[in-house]
Amino acid sequence: MPVTRTGQFLETSDLGITHSLGIESAQLADCIAEIEQRHIQGIFANPDFGFEESNLDFLTQLPQIRQLWFWDIRLQDVGGIYHLENLEYLGIFPKRPAIDFSRFPKLATMVWEPVKNDAGLEKLSSLNCLHIWRYKSKDMSFSALPLPVSLRELAFNWCNQESLLHLPQLPNLEKLEIHYCRNLKSLNGLMTIAPNLKRLTVDNCANLESVEEALAMNIDDIFIRVRGKIVAKKC
């Protein structure tokens, strides 16, 4: 994501669905004024780009925002995010308090690293694309993971599950990616979980042994690599 300083402000057009301006704590009021004046609908924030806030209260002044991407930040209060009723694209990483995602009915794309008591994900009927980072469960299964049936694209990164068996049925899912899930042993159950899957990528899952069910499916595009060896490729 190339970020450039255009005059006074940090900006990027290479992120998500719309042009974004960076939020800098040292000139927070000016950032807000620039966003309002130019009707900008996307924002991003990172400590390396001057973001030092511990809350999101400033979002109360920016209800038009459709896209928000915050990473490597530490927040004590996220209440301001609930003023973004038109939010469509969200990326937000810990450390932060829990979020009730059901309050964003227009959300279509999300990059999500879960924290305790996050809620409402399964109620997002407009969510098409979900990338999950570092989802950990004590039983090493997906039995407690709530997912909406609307998903068309799903990705798991650095998760600790051993199999896919407890995922809910996702009849609309067309694309599935699994990266660095090193406990994953089997792709069994995929035919029931995602009967209409068109693209499958599995990479750097060192303990993966069983891929036969995936290969038996009518998937247009498959790439599976285990311990540096390509075990399945179809496109």
Steps between C-alpha positions, in 0.01 A plus 500: 500500500696806381440802722612842381487845653300728277565846632412490869337157515579131462281334239457178301275382221631143509280365775154352496213676333582871517771763542622531860666765715727419794401614849793672676460595865722806468257653252179318583273803456654580162457140385132510592451832324674371184287188494183704535602762242594243234225251591758224551336172602801292607751535784800305629716518811822349630751616766775519236282752317444717805191350662519513882135506608371259765137536388295555186292792623600709197290270281187667635591788269538276194175303459547484120799266523450178297848354539719469810837328524688518833798277581755460781304741717411481870152617593327526835163605357345423159161660561549759226493232232127448553433838336609356165162373388612483135814294567561252216871413536668440836846392605582534868751308709565461872561624747148632549174440687238269351279619215137414422518463122125459463477879524653533152232354271670626181835337575613305192874443556688449826849408615455372853730391779261388776504619859298360787129590488494616140143437388245524220709373211245236401230768465676686218285402204696733267846364589655349187871489583661411835869456575565357847836531676618302803171343599591271790270256680570279800364188328684585176176489301269747327199396709463842664566711191190692386488565126227649280369286215541798265879449474644461151867530597662372820865488609668359811847619601708367792205317660543192724223263389570137405212454255216676319229267626324741737468788258138591419356433156586786265303438180607831341872455562698512175855570621685352800859569603689342790848626588743409779245286687765257613275272706268430208508129415204447270268670251227244568152649520567761233243354263223556756630834624550662159325299227531785248868579553686618188843597632708335774846602623677322787856603573754452779284258697785269597295215652236470228459135398155444355402698189308230308154643564601840362649338190178305443295819489421690182724796586630709210818632664701310764844566645622295798859515623630312803852546640609668179365223274208560267264207559211627287469762229212559264398815315 
